[in-house]
Each structure stands twice: as C-alpha cells, then as structure tokens.
C-alpha cells in the first residue's frame, strides 16, 4: 500500500499536471506525474508516468538538460 507524502498541481492553458509523491510499504518513494487534458464535454484524457526512487536523479538530470 502506498502513502501520499506530497502533492502539487500545475494548471496550464490546455492541460493540468498532477505531481504526487508516494511512499510504498518498503519506504521507497515513487513520483507519479499525471497529465490531464480536455478532449470533449466532461471528457478528459489522462496520461500517467511513474518514476521510481532509484531513477529520480537521472530523470531530473535529463529534464534539466532540456530546460536549457
């Protein structure tokens, strides 16, 4: 079972991003990033990516490289 540690939401013009940090029963942290966008009246498309604790540093490093 996973426990929610932190949650942030980013609203943009066409999408909403949810950043949820969980901790599982092994005390490993898991970052879930969910993108939600409107595709019709009361219809949303959601896409989720899960980044595990051991991969987080490399994931952030790549994002920072693209940020420049």
SEBANU-382047 format. One record per residue: x, y, z of N, C-alpha, C, O, CB in turn; residue number from 1. Coordinates in nm, 3 decimals, m for minus. Glycine has a CB too. Layout:
<atoms>
<atom><n_east>X</n_east><n_north>Y</n_north><n_up>Z</n_up><ca_east>X</ca_east><ca_north>Y</ca_north><ca_up>Z</ca_up><c_east>X</c_east><c_north>Y</c_north><c_up>Z</c_up><o_east>X</o_east><o_north>Y</o_north><o_up>Z</o_up><cb_east>X</cb_east><cb_north>Y</cb_north><cb_up>Z</cb_up><pos>NUM</pos></atom>
...
</atoms>
This chain:
<atoms>
<atom><n_east>0.084</n_east><n_north>m0.118</n_north><n_up>0.000</n_up><ca_east>0.000</ca_east><ca_north>0.000</ca_north><ca_up>0.000</ca_up><c_east>0.089</c_east><c_north>0.124</c_north><c_up>0.000</c_up><o_east>0.191</o_east><o_north>0.129</o_north><o_up>0.068</o_up><cb_east>m0.096</cb_east><cb_north>0.000</cb_north><cb_up>0.122</cb_up><pos>1</pos></atom>
<atom><n_east>0.048</n_east><n_north>0.224</n_north><n_up>m0.077</n_up><ca_east>0.129</ca_east><ca_north>0.345</ca_north><ca_up>m0.084</ca_up><c_east>0.062</c_east><c_north>0.459</c_north><c_up>m0.008</c_up><o_east>m0.060</o_east><o_north>0.470</o_north><o_up>m0.003</o_up><cb_east>0.154</cb_east><cb_north>0.384</cb_north><cb_up>m0.230</cb_up><pos>2</pos></atom>
<atom><n_east>0.148</n_east><n_north>0.544</n_north><n_up>0.049</n_up><ca_east>0.102</ca_east><ca_north>0.656</ca_north><ca_up>0.129</ca_up><c_east>0.141</c_east><c_north>0.786</c_north><c_up>0.057</c_up><o_east>0.256</o_east><o_north>0.801</o_north><o_up>0.016</o_up><cb_east>0.161</cb_east><cb_north>0.651</cb_north><cb_up>0.274</cb_up><pos>3</pos></atom>
<atom><n_east>0.046</n_east><n_north>0.878</n_north><n_up>0.043</n_up><ca_east>0.073</ca_east><ca_north>1.006</ca_north><ca_up>m0.021</ca_up><c_east>0.156</c_east><c_north>1.093</c_north><c_up>0.072</c_up><o_east>0.118</o_east><o_north>1.115</o_north><o_up>0.188</o_up><cb_east>m0.059</cb_east><cb_north>1.077</cb_north><cb_up>m0.060</cb_up><pos>4</pos></atom>
<atom><n_east>0.269</n_east><n_north>1.143</n_north><n_up>0.022</n_up><ca_east>0.358</ca_east><ca_north>1.228</ca_north><ca_up>0.101</ca_up><c_east>0.340</c_east><c_north>1.375</c_north><c_up>0.063</c_up><o_east>0.333</o_east><o_north>1.461</o_north><o_up>0.150</o_up><cb_east>0.505</cb_east><cb_north>1.186</cb_north><cb_up>0.081</cb_up><pos>5</pos></atom>
<atom><n_east>0.331</n_east><n_north>1.402</n_north><n_up>m0.067</n_up><ca_east>0.317</ca_east><ca_north>1.540</ca_north><ca_up>m0.114</ca_up><c_east>0.244</c_east><c_north>1.540</c_north><c_up>m0.247</c_up><o_east>0.246</o_east><o_north>1.442</o_north><o_up>m0.322</o_up><cb_east>0.456</cb_east><cb_north>1.608</cb_north><cb_up>m0.128</cb_up><pos>6</pos></atom>
<atom><n_east>0.178</n_east><n_north>1.652</n_north><n_up>m0.274</n_up><ca_east>0.102</ca_east><ca_north>1.665</ca_north><ca_up>m0.399</ca_up><c_east>0.105</c_east><c_north>1.810</c_north><c_up>m0.445</c_up><o_east>0.084</o_east><o_north>1.902</o_north><o_up>m0.366</o_up><cb_east>m0.044</cb_east><cb_north>1.616</cb_north><cb_up>m0.380</cb_up><pos>7</pos></atom>
<atom><n_east>0.130</n_east><n_north>1.829</n_north><n_up>m0.572</n_up><ca_east>0.130</ca_east><ca_north>1.962</ca_north><ca_up>m0.634</ca_up><c_east>0.054</c_east><c_north>1.953</c_north><c_up>m0.765</c_up><o_east>0.055</o_east><o_north>1.849</o_north><o_up>m0.831</o_up><cb_east>0.276</cb_east><cb_north>2.016</cb_north><cb_up>m0.657</cb_up><pos>8</pos></atom>
<atom><n_east>m0.010</n_east><n_north>2.063</n_north><n_up>m0.803</n_up><ca_east>m0.085</ca_east><ca_north>2.070</ca_north><ca_up>m0.929</ca_up><c_east>m0.036</c_east><c_north>2.189</c_north><c_up>m1.009</c_up><o_east>m0.015</o_east><o_north>2.297</o_north><o_up>m0.954</o_up><cb_east>m0.238</cb_east><cb_north>2.080</cb_north><cb_up>m0.903</cb_up><pos>9</pos></atom>
<atom><n_east>m0.018</n_east><n_north>2.169</n_north><n_up>m1.138</n_up><ca_east>0.023</ca_east><ca_north>2.275</ca_north><ca_up>m1.230</ca_up><c_east>m0.085</c_east><c_north>2.289</c_north><c_up>m1.336</c_up><o_east>m0.109</o_east><o_north>2.196</o_north><o_up>m1.413</o_up><cb_east>0.162</cb_east><cb_north>2.245</cb_north><cb_up>m1.294</cb_up><pos>10</pos></atom>
<atom><n_east>m0.149</n_east><n_north>2.405</n_north><n_up>m1.341</n_up><ca_east>m0.252</ca_east><ca_north>2.432</ca_north><ca_up>m1.441</ca_up><c_east>m0.190</c_east><c_north>2.517</c_north><c_up>m1.553</c_up><o_east>m0.128</o_east><o_north>2.620</o_north><o_up>m1.526</o_up><cb_east>m0.376</cb_east><cb_north>2.506</cb_north><cb_up>m1.377</cb_up><pos>11</pos></atom>
<atom><n_east>m0.207</n_east><n_north>2.473</n_north><n_up>m1.677</n_up><ca_east>m0.163</ca_east><ca_north>2.549</ca_north><ca_up>m1.792</ca_up><c_east>m0.286</c_east><c_north>2.579</c_north><c_up>m1.878</c_up><o_east>m0.398</o_east><o_north>2.544</o_north><o_up>m1.840</o_up><cb_east>m0.054</cb_east><cb_north>2.472</cb_north><cb_up>m1.874</cb_up><pos>12</pos></atom>
<atom><n_east>m0.267</n_east><n_north>2.642</n_north><n_up>m1.992</n_up><ca_east>m0.381</ca_east><ca_north>2.679</ca_north><ca_up>m2.077</ca_up><c_east>m0.461</c_east><c_north>2.558</c_north><c_up>m2.123</c_up><o_east>m0.584</o_east><o_north>2.563</o_north><o_up>m2.123</o_up><cb_east>m0.333</cb_east><cb_north>2.755</cb_north><cb_up>m2.197</cb_up><pos>13</pos></atom>
<atom><n_east>m0.394</n_east><n_north>2.451</n_north><n_up>m2.161</n_up><ca_east>m0.465</ca_east><ca_north>2.336</ca_north><ca_up>m2.219</ca_up><c_east>m0.455</c_east><c_north>2.208</c_north><c_up>m2.138</c_up><o_east>m0.523</o_east><o_north>2.110</o_north><o_up>m2.168</o_up><cb_east>m0.412</cb_east><cb_north>2.311</cb_north><cb_up>m2.354</cb_up><pos>14</pos></atom>
<atom><n_east>m0.372</n_east><n_north>2.208</n_north><n_up>m2.035</n_up><ca_east>m0.350</ca_east><ca_north>2.084</ca_north><ca_up>m1.960</ca_up><c_east>m0.338</c_east><c_north>2.113</c_north><c_up>m1.811</c_up><o_east>m0.311</o_east><o_north>2.226</o_north><o_up>m1.769</o_up><cb_east>m0.224</cb_east><cb_north>2.012</cb_north><cb_up>m2.010</cb_up><pos>15</pos></atom>
<atom><n_east>m0.358</n_east><n_north>2.009</n_north><n_up>m1.734</n_up><ca_east>m0.330</ca_east><ca_north>2.013</ca_north><ca_up>m1.591</ca_up><c_east>m0.237</c_east><c_north>1.897</c_north><c_up>m1.559</c_up><o_east>m0.258</o_east><o_north>1.785</o_north><o_up>m1.604</o_up><cb_east>m0.463</cb_east><cb_north>2.006</cb_north><cb_up>m1.505</cb_up><pos>16</pos></atom>
<atom><n_east>m0.133</n_east><n_north>1.926</n_north><n_up>m1.482</n_up><ca_east>m0.037</ca_east><ca_north>1.824</ca_north><ca_up>m1.441</ca_up><c_east>m0.048</c_east><c_north>1.804</c_north><c_up>m1.290</c_up><o_east>m0.053</o_east><o_north>1.900</o_north><o_up>m1.213</o_up><cb_east>0.107</cb_east><cb_north>1.865</cb_north><cb_up>m1.481</cb_up><pos>17</pos></atom>
<atom><n_east>m0.051</n_east><n_north>1.679</n_north><n_up>m1.250</n_up><ca_east>m0.056</ca_east><ca_north>1.643</ca_north><ca_up>m1.109</ca_up><c_east>0.075</c_east><c_north>1.572</c_north><c_up>m1.075</c_up><o_east>0.112</o_east><o_north>1.475</o_north><o_up>m1.140</o_up><cb_east>m0.180</cb_east><cb_north>1.554</cb_north><cb_up>m1.077</cb_up><pos>18</pos></atom>
<atom><n_east>0.143</n_east><n_north>1.621</n_north><n_up>m0.973</n_up><ca_east>0.267</ca_east><ca_north>1.561</ca_north><ca_up>m0.925</ca_up><c_east>0.240</c_east><c_north>1.505</c_north><c_up>m0.786</c_up><o_east>0.219</o_east><o_north>1.580</o_north><o_up>m0.692</o_up><cb_east>0.385</cb_east><cb_north>1.667</cb_north><cb_up>m0.923</cb_up><pos>19</pos></atom>
<atom><n_east>0.240</n_east><n_north>1.374</n_north><n_up>m0.774</n_up><ca_east>0.210</ca_east><ca_north>1.309</ca_north><ca_up>m0.647</ca_up><c_east>0.329</c_east><c_north>1.223</c_north><c_up>m0.605</c_up><o_east>0.375</o_east><o_north>1.137</o_north><o_up>m0.680</o_up><cb_east>0.082</cb_east><cb_north>1.223</cb_north><cb_up>m0.658</cb_up><pos>20</pos></atom>
<atom><n_east>0.377</n_east><n_north>1.249</n_north><n_up>m0.484</n_up><ca_east>0.488</ca_east><ca_north>1.173</ca_north><ca_up>m0.429</ca_up><c_east>0.432</c_east><c_north>1.076</c_north><c_up>m0.326</c_up><o_east>0.367</o_east><o_north>1.116</o_north><o_up>m0.229</o_up><cb_east>0.595</cb_east><cb_north>1.267</cb_north><cb_up>m0.366</cb_up><pos>21</pos></atom>
<atom><n_east>0.459</n_east><n_north>0.946</n_north><n_up>m0.348</n_up><ca_east>0.410</ca_east><ca_north>0.841</ca_north><ca_up>m0.260</ca_up><c_east>0.528</c_east><c_north>0.769</c_north><c_up>m0.195</c_up><o_east>0.642</o_east><o_north>0.777</o_north><o_up>m0.242</o_up><cb_east>0.322</cb_east><cb_north>0.741</cb_north><cb_up>m0.338</cb_up><pos>22</pos></atom>
<atom><n_east>0.497</n_east><n_north>0.700</n_north><n_up>m0.087</n_up><ca_east>0.594</ca_east><ca_north>0.609</ca_north><ca_up>m0.026</ca_up><c_east>0.526</c_east><c_north>0.474</c_north><c_up>m0.015</c_up><o_east>0.416</o_east><o_north>0.464</o_north><o_up>0.039</o_up><cb_east>0.644</cb_east><cb_north>0.661</cb_north><cb_up>0.113</cb_up><pos>23</pos></atom>
<atom><n_east>0.593</n_east><n_north>0.369</n_north><n_up>m0.064</n_up><ca_east>0.532</ca_east><ca_north>0.236</ca_north><ca_up>m0.057</ca_up><c_east>0.569</c_east><c_north>0.168</c_north><c_up>0.074</c_up><o_east>0.637</o_east><o_north>0.227</o_north><o_up>0.159</o_up><cb_east>0.578</cb_east><cb_north>0.149</cb_north><cb_up>m0.177</cb_up><pos>24</pos></atom>
<atom><n_east>0.524</n_east><n_north>0.045</n_north><n_up>0.092</n_up><ca_east>0.546</ca_east><ca_north>m0.027</ca_north><ca_up>0.218</ca_up><c_east>0.694</c_east><c_north>m0.056</c_north><c_up>0.244</c_up><o_east>0.732</o_east><o_north>m0.081</o_north><o_up>0.358</o_up><cb_east>0.468</cb_east><cb_north>m0.157</cb_north><cb_up>0.217</cb_up><pos>25</pos></atom>
<atom><n_east>0.777</n_east><n_north>m0.053</n_north><n_up>0.139</n_up><ca_east>0.922</ca_east><ca_north>m0.072</ca_north><ca_up>0.154</ca_up><c_east>0.994</c_east><c_north>0.060</c_north><c_up>0.178</c_up><o_east>1.117</o_east><o_north>0.064</o_north><o_up>0.177</o_up><cb_east>0.980</cb_east><cb_north>m0.140</cb_north><cb_up>0.029</cb_up><pos>26</pos></atom>
<atom><n_east>0.918</n_east><n_north>0.167</n_north><n_up>0.199</n_up><ca_east>0.968</ca_east><ca_north>0.303</ca_north><ca_up>0.220</ca_up><c_east>1.042</c_east><c_north>0.358</c_north><c_up>0.099</c_up><o_east>1.126</o_east><o_north>0.448</o_north><o_up>0.112</o_up><cb_east>1.059</cb_east><cb_north>0.306</cb_north><cb_up>0.341</cb_up><pos>27</pos></atom>
<atom><n_east>1.012</n_east><n_north>0.304</n_north><n_up>m0.019</n_up><ca_east>1.065</ca_east><ca_north>0.357</ca_north><ca_up>m0.144</ca_up><c_east>0.971</c_east><c_north>0.467</c_north><c_up>m0.191</c_up><o_east>0.849</o_east><o_north>0.452</o_north><o_up>m0.186</o_up><cb_east>1.081</cb_east><cb_north>0.243</cb_north><cb_up>m0.253</cb_up><pos>28</pos></atom>
<atom><n_east>1.028</n_east><n_north>0.576</n_north><n_up>m0.237</n_up><ca_east>0.947</ca_east><ca_north>0.687</ca_north><ca_up>m0.287</ca_up><c_east>0.917</c_east><c_north>0.668</c_north><c_up>m0.435</c_up><o_east>1.001</o_east><o_north>0.620</o_north><o_up>m0.512</o_up><cb_east>1.017</cb_east><cb_north>0.822</cb_north><cb_up>m0.264</cb_up><pos>29</pos></atom>
<atom><n_east>0.798</n_east><n_north>0.706</n_north><n_up>m0.473</n_up><ca_east>0.751</ca_east><ca_north>0.692</ca_north><ca_up>m0.611</ca_up><c_east>0.687</c_east><c_north>0.824</c_north><c_up>m0.651</c_up><o_east>0.598</o_east><o_north>0.874</o_north><o_up>m0.582</o_up><cb_east>0.650</cb_east><cb_north>0.572</cb_north><cb_up>m0.626</cb_up><pos>30</pos></atom>
<atom><n_east>0.731</n_east><n_north>0.880</n_north><n_up>m0.763</n_up><ca_east>0.672</ca_east><ca_north>1.002</ca_north><ca_up>m0.815</ca_up><c_east>0.579</c_east><c_north>0.965</c_north><c_up>m0.929</c_up><o_east>0.621</o_east><o_north>0.903</o_north><o_up>m1.026</o_up><cb_east>0.782</cb_east><cb_north>1.102</cb_north><cb_up>m0.862</cb_up><pos>31</pos></atom>
<atom><n_east>0.452</n_east><n_north>1.004</n_north><n_up>m0.918</n_up><ca_east>0.355</ca_east><ca_north>0.985</ca_north><ca_up>m1.026</ca_up><c_east>0.324</c_east><c_north>1.121</c_north><c_up>m1.085</c_up><o_east>0.283</o_east><o_north>1.213</o_north><o_up>m1.014</o_up><cb_east>0.226</cb_east><cb_north>0.914</cb_north><cb_up>m0.975</cb_up><pos>32</pos></atom>
<atom><n_east>0.343</n_east><n_north>1.133</n_north><n_up>m1.215</n_up><ca_east>0.310</ca_east><ca_north>1.256</ca_north><ca_up>m1.287</ca_up><c_east>0.195</c_east><c_north>1.222</c_north><c_up>m1.381</c_up><o_east>0.206</o_east><o_north>1.134</o_north><o_up>m1.466</o_up><cb_east>0.434</cb_east><cb_north>1.313</cb_north><cb_up>m1.367</cb_up><pos>33</pos></atom>
<atom><n_east>0.084</n_east><n_north>1.292</n_north><n_up>m1.363</n_up><ca_east>m0.034</ca_east><ca_north>1.268</ca_north><ca_up>m1.445</ca_up><c_east>m0.067</c_east><c_north>1.394</c_north><c_up>m1.524</c_up><o_east>m0.077</o_east><o_north>1.503</o_north><o_up>m1.467</o_up><cb_east>m0.154</cb_east><cb_north>1.223</cb_north><cb_up>m1.358</cb_up><pos>34</pos></atom>
<atom><n_east>m0.085</n_east><n_north>1.378</n_north><n_up>m1.654</n_up><ca_east>m0.129</ca_east><ca_north>1.487</ca_north><ca_up>m1.740</ca_up><c_east>m0.277</c_east><c_north>1.464</c_north><c_up>m1.770</c_up><o_east>m0.317</o_east><o_north>1.353</o_north><o_up>m1.804</o_up><cb_east>m0.044</cb_east><cb_north>1.496</cb_north><cb_up>m1.874</cb_up><pos>35</pos></atom>
<atom><n_east>m0.356</n_east><n_north>1.569</n_north><n_up>m1.756</n_up><ca_east>m0.498</ca_east><ca_north>1.561</ca_north><ca_up>m1.785</ca_up><c_east>m0.534</c_east><c_north>1.673</c_north><c_up>m1.882</c_up><o_east>m0.500</o_east><o_north>1.789</o_north><o_up>m1.858</o_up><cb_east>m0.584</cb_east><cb_north>1.569</cb_north><cb_up>m1.655</cb_up><pos>36</pos></atom>
<atom><n_east>m0.603</n_east><n_north>1.638</n_north><n_up>m1.991</n_up><ca_east>m0.646</ca_east><ca_north>1.741</ca_north><ca_up>m2.085</ca_up><c_east>m0.789</c_east><c_north>1.711</c_north><c_up>m2.130</c_up><o_east>m0.832</o_east><o_north>1.596</o_north><o_up>m2.136</o_up><cb_east>m0.551</cb_east><cb_north>1.748</cb_north><cb_up>m2.208</cb_up><pos>37</pos></atom>
<atom><n_east>m0.859</n_east><n_north>1.819</n_north><n_up>m2.160</n_up><ca_east>m0.999</ca_east><ca_north>1.808</ca_north><ca_up>m2.203</ca_up><c_east>m1.002</c_east><c_north>1.761</c_north><c_up>m2.348</c_up><o_east>m0.932</o_east><o_north>1.816</o_north><o_up>m2.433</o_up><cb_east>m1.074</cb_east><cb_north>1.944</cb_north><cb_up>m2.187</cb_up><pos>38</pos></atom>
<atom><n_east>m1.084</n_east><n_north>1.659</n_north><n_up>m2.376</n_up><ca_east>m1.099</ca_east><ca_north>1.610</ca_north><ca_up>m2.513</ca_up><c_east>m1.243</c_east><c_north>1.622</c_north><c_up>m2.561</c_up><o_east>m1.275</o_east><o_north>1.589</o_north><o_up>m2.675</o_up><cb_east>m1.053</cb_east><cb_north>1.464</cb_north><cb_up>m2.523</cb_up><pos>39</pos></atom>
<atom><n_east>m1.330</n_east><n_north>1.669</n_north><n_up>m2.475</n_up><ca_east>m1.470</ca_east><ca_north>1.686</ca_north><ca_up>m2.509</ca_up><c_east>m1.547</c_east><c_north>1.731</c_north><c_up>m2.387</c_up><o_east>m1.490</o_east><o_north>1.744</o_north><o_up>m2.278</o_up><cb_east>m1.530</cb_east><cb_north>1.556</cb_north><cb_up>m2.566</cb_up><pos>40</pos></atom>
<atom><n_east>m1.678</n_east><n_north>1.755</n_north><n_up>m2.404</n_up><ca_east>m1.758</ca_east><ca_north>1.797</ca_north><ca_up>m2.288</ca_up><c_east>m1.754</c_east><c_north>1.689</c_north><c_up>m2.179</c_up><o_east>m1.795</o_east><o_north>1.575</o_north><o_up>m2.200</o_up><cb_east>m1.905</cb_east><cb_north>1.825</cb_north><cb_up>m2.331</cb_up><pos>41</pos></atom>
<atom><n_east>m1.704</n_east><n_north>1.729</n_north><n_up>m2.064</n_up><ca_east>m1.691</ca_east><ca_north>1.639</ca_north><ca_up>m1.949</ca_up><c_east>m1.610</c_east><c_north>1.512</c_north><c_up>m1.980</c_up><o_east>m1.631</o_east><o_north>1.408</o_north><o_up>m1.917</o_up><cb_east>m1.829</cb_east><cb_north>1.599</cb_north><cb_up>m1.900</cb_up><pos>42</pos></atom>
<atom><n_east>m1.518</n_east><n_north>1.522</n_north><n_up>m2.075</n_up><ca_east>m1.431</ca_east><ca_north>1.410</ca_north><ca_up>m2.110</ca_up><c_east>m1.286</c_east><c_north>1.454</c_north><c_up>m2.100</c_up><o_east>m1.247</o_east><o_north>1.559</o_north><o_up>m2.150</o_up><cb_east>m1.463</cb_east><cb_north>1.357</cb_north><cb_up>m2.253</cb_up><pos>43</pos></atom>
<atom><n_east>m1.208</n_east><n_north>1.371</n_north><n_up>m2.035</n_up><ca_east>m1.068</ca_east><ca_north>1.401</ca_north><ca_up>m2.014</ca_up><c_east>m0.982</c_east><c_north>1.283</c_north><c_up>m2.057</c_up><o_east>m1.020</o_east><o_north>1.167</o_north><o_up>m2.043</o_up><cb_east>m1.041</cb_east><cb_north>1.437</cb_north><cb_up>m1.867</cb_up><pos>44</pos></atom>
<atom><n_east>m0.864</n_east><n_north>1.315</n_north><n_up>m2.110</n_up><ca_east>m0.766</ca_east><ca_north>1.213</ca_north><ca_up>m2.141</ca_up><c_east>m0.656</c_east><c_north>1.226</c_north><c_up>m2.037</c_up><o_east>m0.603</o_east><o_north>1.335</o_north><o_up>m2.015</o_up><cb_east>m0.709</cb_east><cb_north>1.226</cb_north><cb_up>m2.288</cb_up><pos>45</pos></atom>
<atom><n_east>m0.622</n_east><n_north>1.115</n_north><n_up>m1.973</n_up><ca_east>m0.517</ca_east><ca_north>1.118</ca_north><ca_up>m1.871</ca_up><c_east>m0.404</c_east><c_north>1.026</c_north><c_up>m1.911</c_up><o_east>m0.424</o_east><o_north>0.915</o_north><o_up>m1.959</o_up><cb_east>m0.573</cb_east><cb_north>1.077</cb_north><cb_up>m1.734</cb_up><pos>46</pos></atom>
<atom><n_east>m0.284</n_east><n_north>1.076</n_north><n_up>m1.891</n_up><ca_east>m0.163</ca_east><ca_north>1.000</ca_north><ca_up>m1.918</ca_up><c_east>m0.077</c_east><c_north>1.006</c_north><c_up>m1.792</c_up><o_east>m0.058</o_east><o_north>1.113</o_north><o_up>m1.734</o_up><cb_east>m0.086</cb_east><cb_north>1.056</cb_north><cb_up>m2.043</cb_up><pos>47</pos></atom>
<atom><n_east>m0.027</n_east><n_north>0.892</n_north><n_up>m1.751</n_up><ca_east>0.049</ca_east><ca_north>0.885</ca_north><ca_up>m1.626</ca_up><c_east>0.186</c_east><c_north>0.826</c_north><c_up>m1.651</c_up><o_east>0.203</o_east><o_north>0.732</o_north><o_up>m1.729</o_up><cb_east>m0.027</cb_east><cb_north>0.802</cb_north><cb_up>m1.520</cb_up><pos>48</pos></atom>
<atom><n_east>0.285</n_east><n_north>0.884</n_north><n_up>m1.583</n_up><ca_east>0.420</ca_east><ca_north>0.828</ca_north><ca_up>m1.582</ca_up><c_east>0.460</c_east><c_north>0.810</c_north><c_up>m1.436</c_up><o_east>0.432</o_east><o_north>0.894</o_north><o_up>m1.351</o_up><cb_east>0.522</cb_east><cb_north>0.921</cb_north><cb_up>m1.659</cb_up><pos>49</pos></atom>
<atom><n_east>0.525</n_east><n_north>0.699</n_north><n_up>m1.409</n_up><ca_east>0.568</ca_east><ca_north>0.668</ca_north><ca_up>m1.273</ca_up><c_east>0.720</c_east><c_north>0.662</c_north><c_up>m1.273</c_up><o_east>0.781</o_east><o_north>0.590</o_north><o_up>m1.353</o_up><cb_east>0.505</cb_east><cb_north>0.534</cb_north><cb_up>m1.222</cb_up><pos>50</pos></atom>
<atom><n_east>0.781</n_east><n_north>0.738</n_north><n_up>m1.182</n_up><ca_east>0.927</ca_east><ca_north>0.741</ca_north><ca_up>m1.170</ca_up><c_east>0.962</c_east><c_north>0.687</c_north><c_up>m1.031</c_up><o_east>0.919</o_east><o_north>0.741</o_north><o_up>m0.930</o_up><cb_east>0.985</cb_east><cb_north>0.887</cb_north><cb_up>m1.191</cb_up><pos>51</pos></atom>
<atom><n_east>1.040</n_east><n_north>0.580</n_north><n_up>m1.029</n_up><ca_east>1.078</ca_east><ca_north>0.518</ca_north><ca_up>m0.902</ca_up><c_east>1.198</c_east><c_north>0.589</c_north><c_up>m0.842</c_up><o_east>1.277</o_east><o_north>0.652</o_north><o_up>m0.912</o_up><cb_east>1.108</cb_east><cb_north>0.370</cb_north><cb_up>m0.922</cb_up><pos>52</pos></atom>
<atom><n_east>1.210</n_east><n_north>0.576</n_north><n_up>m0.712</n_up><ca_east>1.311</ca_east><ca_north>0.646</ca_north><ca_up>m0.634</ca_up><c_east>1.451</c_east><c_north>0.631</c_north><c_up>m0.693</c_up><o_east>1.524</o_east><o_north>0.730</o_north><o_up>m0.702</o_up><cb_east>1.310</cb_east><cb_north>0.594</cb_north><cb_up>m0.492</cb_up><pos>53</pos></atom>
<atom><n_east>1.490</n_east><n_north>0.512</n_north><n_up>m0.732</n_up><ca_east>1.623</ca_east><ca_north>0.489</ca_north><ca_up>m0.784</ca_up><c_east>1.649</c_east><c_north>0.555</c_north><c_up>m0.919</c_up><o_east>1.765</o_east><o_north>0.571</o_north><o_up>m0.959</o_up><cb_east>1.646</cb_east><cb_north>0.344</cb_north><cb_up>m0.797</cb_up><pos>54</pos></atom>
<atom><n_east>1.543</n_east><n_north>0.594</n_north><n_up>m0.989</n_up><ca_east>1.556</ca_east><ca_north>0.656</ca_north><ca_up>m1.121</ca_up><c_east>1.536</c_east><c_north>0.807</c_north><c_up>m1.118</c_up><o_east>1.556</o_east><o_north>0.874</o_north><o_up>m1.219</o_up><cb_east>1.456</cb_east><cb_north>0.595</cb_north><cb_up>m1.216</cb_up><pos>55</pos></atom>
<atom><n_east>1.497</n_east><n_north>0.860</n_north><n_up>m1.004</n_up><ca_east>1.457</ca_east><ca_north>1.001</ca_north><ca_up>m0.996</ca_up><c_east>1.571</c_east><c_north>1.098</c_north><c_up>m1.029</c_up><o_east>1.550</o_east><o_north>1.195</o_north><o_up>m1.102</o_up><cb_east>1.405</cb_east><cb_north>1.031</cb_north><cb_up>m0.859</cb_up><pos>56</pos></atom>
<atom><n_east>1.690</n_east><n_north>1.074</n_north><n_up>m0.977</n_up><ca_east>1.803</ca_east><ca_north>1.164</ca_north><ca_up>m1.004</ca_up><c_east>1.832</c_east><c_north>1.173</c_north><c_up>m1.154</c_up><o_east>1.850</o_east><o_north>1.283</o_north><o_up>m1.207</o_up><cb_east>1.929</cb_east><cb_north>1.117</cb_north><cb_up>m0.929</cb_up><pos>57</pos></atom>
<atom><n_east>1.837</n_east><n_north>1.059</n_north><n_up>m1.222</n_up><ca_east>1.863</ca_east><ca_north>1.058</ca_north><ca_up>m1.367</ca_up><c_east>1.751</c_east><c_north>1.125</c_north><c_up>m1.443</c_up><o_east>1.776</o_east><o_north>1.197</o_north><o_up>m1.540</o_up><cb_east>1.882</cb_east><cb_north>0.914</cb_north><cb_up>m1.417</cb_up><pos>58</pos></atom>
<atom><n_east>1.628</n_east><n_north>1.104</n_north><n_up>m1.400</n_up><ca_east>1.511</ca_east><ca_north>1.165</ca_north><ca_up>m1.462</ca_up><c_east>1.520</c_east><c_north>1.318</c_north><c_up>m1.453</c_up><o_east>1.497</o_east><o_north>1.388</o_north><o_up>m1.552</o_up><cb_east>1.381</cb_east><cb_north>1.114</cb_north><cb_up>m1.396</cb_up><pos>59</pos></atom>
<atom><n_east>1.553</n_east><n_north>1.368</n_north><n_up>m1.336</n_up><ca_east>1.564</ca_east><ca_north>1.513</ca_north><ca_up>m1.315</ca_up><c_east>1.681</c_east><c_north>1.569</c_north><c_up>m1.394</c_up><o_east>1.671</o_east><o_north>1.679</o_north><o_up>m1.449</o_up><cb_east>1.582</cb_east><cb_north>1.545</cb_north><cb_up>m1.165</cb_up><pos>60</pos></atom>
<atom><n_east>1.791</n_east><n_north>1.497</n_north><n_up>m1.401</n_up><ca_east>1.907</ca_east><ca_north>1.542</ca_north><ca_up>m1.476</ca_up><c_east>1.873</c_east><c_north>1.562</c_north><c_up>m1.624</c_up><o_east>1.913</o_east><o_north>1.662</o_north><o_up>m1.684</o_up><cb_east>2.023</cb_east><cb_north>1.441</cb_north><cb_up>m1.462</cb_up><pos>61</pos></atom>
<atom><n_east>1.800</n_east><n_north>1.469</n_north><n_up>m1.682</n_up><ca_east>1.761</ca_east><ca_north>1.482</ca_north><ca_up>m1.821</ca_up><c_east>1.667</c_east><c_north>1.600</c_north><c_up>m1.842</c_up><o_east>1.681</o_east><o_north>1.674</o_north><o_up>m1.938</o_up><cb_east>1.696</cb_east><cb_north>1.353</cb_north><cb_up>m1.870</cb_up><pos>62</pos></atom>
<atom><n_east>1.572</n_east><n_north>1.617</n_north><n_up>m1.753</n_up><ca_east>1.479</ca_east><ca_north>1.730</ca_north><ca_up>m1.763</ca_up><c_east>1.557</c_east><c_north>1.862</c_north><c_up>m1.756</c_up><o_east>1.530</o_east><o_north>1.954</o_north><o_up>m1.832</o_up><cb_east>1.373</cb_east><cb_north>1.724</cb_north><cb_up>m1.649</cb_up><pos>63</pos></atom>
<atom><n_east>1.653</n_east><n_north>1.871</n_north><n_up>m1.665</n_up><ca_east>1.733</ca_east><ca_north>1.994</ca_north><ca_up>m1.652</ca_up><c_east>1.814</c_east><c_north>2.021</c_north><c_up>m1.778</c_up><o_east>1.834</o_east><o_north>2.137</o_north><o_up>m1.814</o_up><cb_east>1.827</cb_east><cb_north>1.983</cb_north><cb_up>m1.531</cb_up><pos>64</pos></atom>
<atom><n_east>1.862</n_east><n_north>1.916</n_north><n_up>m1.845</n_up><ca_east>1.936</ca_east><ca_north>1.937</ca_north><ca_up>m1.970</ca_up><c_east>1.847</c_east><c_north>1.996</c_north><c_up>m2.079</c_up><o_east>1.891</o_east><o_north>2.081</o_north><o_up>m2.155</o_up><cb_east>1.995</cb_east><cb_north>1.805</cb_north><cb_up>m2.019</cb_up><pos>65</pos></atom>
<atom><n_east>1.722</n_east><n_north>1.950</n_north><n_up>m2.085</n_up><ca_east>1.630</ca_east><ca_north>2.001</ca_north><ca_up>m2.186</ca_up><c_east>1.579</c_east><c_north>2.141</c_north><c_up>m2.152</c_up><o_east>1.535</o_east><o_north>2.215</o_north><o_up>m2.241</o_up><cb_east>1.513</cb_east><cb_north>1.907</cb_north><cb_up>m2.202</cb_up><pos>66</pos></atom>
<atom><n_east>1.585</n_east><n_north>2.176</n_north><n_up>m2.028</n_up><ca_east>1.537</ca_east><ca_north>2.306</ca_north><ca_up>m1.982</ca_up><c_east>1.623</c_east><c_north>2.420</c_north><c_up>m2.036</c_up><o_east>1.573</o_east><o_north>2.530</o_north><o_up>m2.056</o_up><cb_east>1.535</cb_east><cb_north>2.311</cb_north><cb_up>m1.829</cb_up><pos>67</pos></atom>
<atom><n_east>1.749</n_east><n_north>2.394</n_north><n_up>m2.059</n_up><ca_east>1.844</ca_east><ca_north>2.498</ca_north><ca_up>m2.102</ca_up><c_east>1.822</c_east><c_north>2.543</c_north><c_up>m2.242</c_up><o_east>1.895</o_east><o_north>2.630</o_north><o_up>m2.291</o_up><cb_east>1.983</cb_east><cb_north>2.451</cb_north><cb_up>m2.089</cb_up><pos>68</pos></atom>
</atoms>
